[in-house]
Amino acid sequence: MKTLFNSGQVSERIKYIIVTIYVILILLTSFLFNSPQEIIQGMKNIVLAPSVLVSDYFVVGNVGAALFNASLLMIITVVLAIFNNLNINGPIIAGIFTVGGFALFGKNIYNFWAILFGVYLYSAYKGEKFGNNLIIALFGTALAPLISLVSFGFGLDPVIGIIFGNLCGIIAGFSLVPLAYHYKKFHLDYDLYNLGFTAGIVGTLFMALFRSFGLESQSLSLIAAGYNRVFTIYCIIMFLSMIVIGFICNGLSFKGYKDLLKSTGKSPNDFVQLNGFGISFINMGIMGLIMLAYILLVGGEINGPGLGALFTVIGFSAFGKHPRNAIPITIGVFIGSMGTKWEVNSTSMIFAATFGTALAPVAGDFGVIAGIVAGFLHVSVVTNVGYLHGGVNLYNNGFSAGIVAAILAPFLMSIKKRKRED
């Protein structure tokens, strides 16, 4: 077994099988909460919802429908990766779990496609393979609520709303590829959720246009409660299993994990390529347990958004995040929330503490104190930028992280350079 599952010898087929098993288990879990008939009705409610932040699909539909929706989009993501002959690497794992996470509170089987089609059209226009831009397409579905809002949230004639909504999604998707590459320079690669920042800019433009015609996004706060016990058990089993599977795939060893912890989180930050599939899975499980413990310790809720945050964290734990560079950001958010008007266990602060680890490269490159400062500043920024895009950018923390990184990173780089000169 040690030879078969050596970290350098895990075949792409085995990697896909392992990831797909997790997706299928999420699908099967949905039927433990609701009957097929209830799931169908819940899916209908989810599809017809405006889906802007924060629309917990546990409330909009039901728990089973939310999990079913998440698993469907994850299956589609896996199929797209296979169809485009992509290997299972850090970005693909991050894409699969991030799509699944946000499919619990914003992305659905209806609003998912227009963004992808827009990226496909851009790829065709440039004569590029769609697979080369698939990661941008997947993360670009951060703007999925844009389609739903225009389709169902503005009170337009249903046919006109659907046509106009999908047209907006296609335009947004078409624009994301060139903008995503450009905006990496803005935050100097210190925001792991680069598409979150890009989507924030695009979403802000669309909302500005809508508001000029008197169309406004309704602020939502649909949040479920009371699921902590069942999903704590569920998550512990999932995250521990990832550690075990990673241990097996790494040749029955944790060897190499210390090397992963030395990564700053800045590019190159594909842990699967740099450190191996097994070590990456170990890191995913460890990070999941850490963030789960944080949510429970501060008294947060593990609902659609909470579970979605955990899925996203474990996905990006194959693509830039690990305990040494993520925990300082979470500590900074905790300190920031304690000293402001925001409740530390509120959904917005749980989001900031988990999704805010998009700033992990700041702590990884400049140290713990810099990471704590970044997390502290993130609290104030993230709670004020949501109005700009009207909730149509699901990666609001990625948008905020880009702004914080763009302000903080050049300053920290100048200090670091001065110390070297001295």
C-alpha positions in Angstrom: 0.0 0.0 0.0 2.9 2.4 0.8 4.3 2.0 -2.7 0.9 2.2 -4.4 -0.1 5.4 -2.5 3.2 7.1 -2.5 2.5 10.9 -2.7 4.3 11.1 -6.1 2.4 8.1 -7.5 -1.2 8.8 -6.9 -2.7 8.6 -10.3 -5.1 11.2 -11.7 -7.8 8.5 -11.9 -7.5 7.8 -8.1 -7.5 11.5 -7.4 -10.7 11.9 -9.3 -12.3 8.9 -7.6 -11.5 10.2 -4.2 -12.8 13.7 -4.9 -15.9 12.3 -6.6 -16.7 10.0 -3.6 -16.9 13.1 -1.4 -19.3 14.7 -3.9 -21.5 11.6 -4.0 -21.6 11.4 -0.2 -22.9 15.0 -0.1 -25.5 14.1 -2.7 -26.6 11.0 -0.6 -26.7 13.1 2.6 -29.3 15.4 1.1 -31.8 12.5 1.3 -31.2 12.0 5.0 -32.8 15.4 5.6 -35.7 15.5 3.2 -37.8 13.3 0.9 -37.3 13.5 -2.9 -40.6 15.4 -3.2 -39.5 17.9 -0.6 -36.1 18.3 -2.3 -37.8 18.9 -5.7 -40.0 21.6 -4.2 -37.0 23.1 -2.3 -35.0 23.2 -5.6 -37.8 25.0 -7.3 -37.8 27.7 -4.5 -34.0 27.9 -4.8 -34.0 28.4 -8.5 -36.7 31.1 -8.4 -35.0 33.1 -5.6 -33.0 36.3 -6.3 -30.2 34.6 -4.4 -28.3 37.8 -3.4 -26.2 37.8 -0.1 -27.2 36.4 2.2 -29.7 33.8 1.0 -29.3 30.6 3.1 -30.7 27.8 0.9 -31.5 25.9 4.1 -34.2 28.6 4.5 -35.0 29.4 0.9 -35.5 25.7 0.1 -34.7 23.1 2.7 -31.5 21.4 4.0 -31.9 18.5 1.6 -32.5 20.7 -1.4 -29.5 22.9 -0.5 -27.2 19.9 -0.3 -28.6 18.4 -3.4 -28.1 21.6 -5.3 -24.5 21.8 -4.0 -23.7 18.2 -5.0 -25.2 18.8 -8.5 -23.0 21.8 -9.2 -19.9 19.9 -7.8 -20.7 17.0 -10.1 -20.9 19.4 -13.1 -17.6 20.9 -12.1 -15.9 17.5 -11.9 -17.4 16.6 -15.3 -16.2 19.8 -16.8 -12.7 19.2 -15.5 -12.6 15.7 -16.9 -14.1 16.8 -20.2 -11.4 19.4 -20.6 -8.6 16.9 -19.7 -7.5 18.8 -16.6 -5.5 17.1 -13.8 -6.7 17.3 -10.2 -4.5 20.0 -8.8 -4.9 22.7 -6.2 -7.0 25.1 -8.3 -9.4 22.4 -9.4 -9.9 21.1 -5.9 -10.5 24.7 -4.7 -12.9 25.2 -7.6 -14.9 22.1 -6.8 -15.3 22.8 -3.1 -15.9 26.5 -3.5 -18.6 25.9 -6.1 -20.2 23.4 -3.7 -19.9 25.7 -0.7 -21.5 28.7 -2.4 -24.2 26.5 -3.9 -25.5 26.4 -0.3 -26.3 30.1 -0.4 -26.3 31.7 -3.8 -25.3 29.5 -6.7 -27.8 27.1 -8.2 -28.5 24.9 -11.2 -30.1 27.9 -13.0 -27.8 30.8 -12.4 -24.6 28.8 -12.8 -24.5 28.5 -16.6 -24.5 32.0 -18.1 -21.2 32.9 -16.5 -19.6 29.7 -17.8 -21.0 30.4 -21.3 -19.6 33.9 -21.2 -16.1 32.6 -20.4 -16.6 30.0 -23.2 -17.4 32.7 -25.7 -14.3 34.7 -24.6 -12.2 31.6 -25.0 -13.6 31.0 -28.5 -13.1 34.6 -29.4 -9.4 34.5 -28.4 -8.9 31.1 -30.0 -8.1 29.5 -26.6 -9.1 26.2 -25.1 -12.0 26.6 -22.7 -10.1 24.4 -20.3 -7.4 27.0 -20.0 -10.0 29.4 -18.5 -12.2 26.9 -16.7 -10.8 27.9 -13.2 -11.8 31.6 -14.0 -15.2 30.4 -15.1 -15.8 28.3 -12.0 -14.7 31.1 -9.6 -16.5 33.6 -11.8 -19.8 32.1 -10.8 -19.4 34.4 -7.8 -21.7 36.6 -9.9 -24.4 33.9 -10.2 -26.9 36.1 -8.2 -26.6 38.7 -10.9 -28.6 36.4 -13.2 -31.1 35.5 -10.5 -31.6 39.0 -9.4 -32.4 40.3 -12.9 -34.5 37.3 -13.7 -36.6 37.2 -10.6 -35.8 40.1 -8.3 -36.7 43.2 -10.3 -40.3 42.4 -11.0 -39.8 42.2 -14.8 -41.9 40.1 -17.1 -40.7 36.5 -16.5 -39.6 36.0 -20.1 -37.9 39.4 -20.4 -36.3 38.9 -16.9 -34.8 35.5 -17.8 -33.5 36.7 -21.2 -32.0 39.9 -19.8 -30.6 38.1 -16.7 -28.8 35.5 -18.7 -27.5 38.2 -21.1 -26.1 40.1 -18.2 -24.4 36.9 -17.0 -22.9 36.2 -20.4 -21.5 39.7 -20.6 -20.1 39.4 -17.1 -18.5 36.0 -17.8 -17.0 37.3 -21.1 -15.3 40.2 -19.2 -14.0 38.2 -16.3 -11.0 36.6 -18.0 -9.0 39.7 -19.1 -10.0 41.5 -15.9 -9.0 38.7 -13.6 -5.5 38.6 -15.0 -5.2 42.4 -14.8 -6.4 42.8 -11.2 -3.9 40.3 -9.9 -1.5 43.3 -10.2 -3.7 45.5 -8.1 -3.4 43.4 -4.9 0.0 42.0 -5.9 -1.2 38.4 -5.6 -1.9 38.8 -1.8 -5.6 38.0 -2.3 -6.3 34.3 -2.8 -9.8 35.1 -4.0 -8.7 37.2 -7.0 -11.9 36.4 -8.8 -13.8 37.7 -5.8 -12.1 41.1 -6.2 -12.7 41.0 -10.0 -16.4 40.0 -9.5 -16.8 42.8 -7.0 -15.7 45.3 -9.6 -17.9 43.9 -12.3 -20.9 43.5 -9.9 -20.4 47.2 -8.8 -20.6 48.3 -12.4 -23.8 46.4 -13.0 -25.5 47.6 -9.9 -24.5 51.2 -10.7 -26.3 50.8 -14.1 -29.3 49.1 -12.5 -29.6 51.9 -9.9 -29.5 54.6 -12.5 -32.7 53.1 -13.9 -34.3 52.8 -10.5 -33.6 49.1 -10.0 -32.3 48.2 -6.5 -31.2 45.0 -4.9 -33.1 44.0 -1.8 -30.9 43.5 1.2 -31.4 40.0 2.5 -30.5 38.1 5.7 -32.1 34.7 5.5 -30.1 32.6 8.0 -31.0 29.2 9.4 -30.2 28.1 13.0 -30.3 24.9 15.0 -28.2 22.6 12.9 -24.9 22.8 14.8 -25.0 19.3 16.4 -25.7 17.3 13.2 -23.3 19.3 11.0 -20.6 19.3 13.6 -20.7 15.5 13.6 -20.9 15.6 9.8 -18.0 17.9 9.4 -15.8 16.1 11.9 -16.3 12.8 10.1 -15.5 14.5 6.7 -12.4 16.4 7.9 -11.0 13.5 9.8 -11.5 11.2 6.8 -9.5 13.7 4.7 -6.6 13.5 7.1 -6.8 9.6 7.0 -7.0 9.5 3.2 -4.2 12.0 2.9 -2.1 9.9 5.3 -2.7 6.8 3.2 -2.0 8.6 -0.1 1.2 10.0 1.3 2.6 6.5 1.9 1.2 6.2 5.5 3.1 9.2 6.5 2.8 12.9 7.4 6.2 13.5 5.8 6.3 16.7 3.9 3.7 18.6 5.9 6.3 20.8 7.5 7.4 21.9 4.0 3.8 22.8 3.1 3.6 25.0 6.2 6.6 27.0 5.0 4.7 28.2 1.9 3.7 31.9 2.1 0.5 31.2 0.1 1.5 33.4 -2.7 1.9 32.0 -6.2 3.2 29.3 -6.8 0.7 28.0 -4.3 -0.7 24.8 -5.8 0.0 22.4 -2.9 -1.0 19.4 -4.9 1.8 20.1 -7.4 4.3 21.3 -4.9 3.7 19.0 -2.0 1.6 16.1 -3.2 -2.1 15.1 -3.2 -1.8 13.3 0.1 -0.2 16.2 2.0 -2.8 18.5 0.5 -5.6 16.4 1.7 -4.1 16.2 5.2 -3.9 20.0 5.2 -7.6 20.3 4.0 -8.7 18.1 6.9 -6.7 20.0 9.5 -7.9 23.4 8.2 -11.5 22.2 8.2 -11.2 21.1 11.9 -9.6 24.4 12.9 -12.2 26.6 11.3 -15.0 24.4 12.5 -13.6 24.7 16.1 -13.5 28.5 15.7 -17.2 28.8 14.6 -18.3 26.6 17.5 -16.1 28.4 20.1 -17.5 31.9 19.2 -21.1 30.5 19.1 -21.6 30.7 15.4 -24.1 28.7 13.3 -23.3 25.9 11.0 -26.0 26.5 8.4 -25.8 27.0 4.7 -23.4 29.9 4.8 -21.4 28.4 7.6 -21.0 25.0 5.9 -20.3 26.8 2.7 -17.5 28.7 4.4 -16.0 25.5 5.6 -16.2 23.9 2.2 -14.4 26.9 0.7 -11.7 26.9 3.3 -10.9 23.2 2.8 -10.9 23.7 -1.0 -8.3 26.5 -0.8 -6.3 24.5 1.7 -5.0 22.8 -1.5 -4.4 26.1 -3.0 -2.7 28.5 -0.6 -4.1 28.2 2.9 -2.6 26.4 5.9 -2.7 26.9 9.7 0.4 29.2 9.9 -0.8 31.7 7.3 -4.6 31.5 8.0 -4.9 31.6 11.8 -3.3 35.1 12.1 -6.0 36.5 9.8 -8.8 34.8 11.8 -7.3 36.2 15.1 -7.2 39.7 13.5 -10.9 39.3 12.6 -11.8 38.1 16.1 -10.0 41.1 17.6 -11.6 43.5 15.1 -15.1 42.1 15.8 -14.6 42.4 19.5 -13.8 46.1 19.3 -16.5 47.1 16.9 -20.3 47.1 16.7 -20.3 43.7 15.1 -21.1 40.5 17.1 -18.3 38.0 16.9 -20.7 35.1 16.2 -22.8 37.0 13.6 -22.9 35.6 10.0 -20.9 38.5 8.7 -18.1 38.0 11.2 -18.1 34.2 10.7 -17.7 35.0 7.0 -14.9 37.4 7.7 -13.1 34.9 10.0 -13.3 32.1 7.4 -13.4 33.7 4.0 -11.2 36.5 5.2 -8.3 33.9 5.1 -8.1 35.0 1.5 -5.5 37.3 3.0 -3.4 34.3 4.2 -0.5 35.3 1.9 -0.1 38.5 3.9 0.6 36.6 7.0 2.7 34.0 5.1 5.0 36.6 3.6 5.1 39.3 6.3 4.5 37.4 9.5 1.9 36.9 12.2 1.5 40.5 13.3 1.0 41.6 9.7 -1.6 38.9 9.3 -3.5 40.0 12.5 -3.5 43.6 11.2 -4.8 42.5 7.9 -7.6 40.6 9.5 -8.4 43.5 11.8 -8.7 45.9 8.8 -10.7 43.3 6.8 -13.5 43.6 9.4 -14.1 47.2 8.7 -13.7 47.0 4.9 -15.8 43.9 4.3 -18.8 45.3 6.2 -18.9 48.3 4.0 -18.3 47.1 0.4 -21.3 44.9 0.0 -23.6 47.9 -0.9 -21.4 48.6 -3.9 -22.3 45.4 -5.7 -25.7 45.0 -4.0 -25.0 41.4 -2.9 -24.6 40.0 -6.5 -20.9 39.1 -5.8 -21.0 36.1 -3.5 -17.2 36.5 -2.8 -17.7 39.8 -0.9 -14.8 38.8 1.3 -12.6 38.3 -1.8 -13.5 41.8 -2.9 -12.7 43.3 0.5 -9.4 41.2 0.7 -8.3 42.7 -2.6 -8.7 46.2 -1.2 -7.0 45.5 2.1 -4.1 43.7 0.3 -3.7 46.5 -2.2 -3.3 49.0 0.6 -1.3 46.9 3.1 1.0 44.9 0.9 3.0 47.8 -0.7 3.5 49.3 2.7 4.7 46.1 4.2 6.9 45.4 1.2 8.6 48.8 1.7 9.3 48.0 5.4 10.6 44.6 4.5 12.9 46.1 1.9 14.2 48.7 4.3 15.0 46.1 7.0 17.0 44.1 4.4 18.9 47.3 3.4 19.7 48.0 7.1 
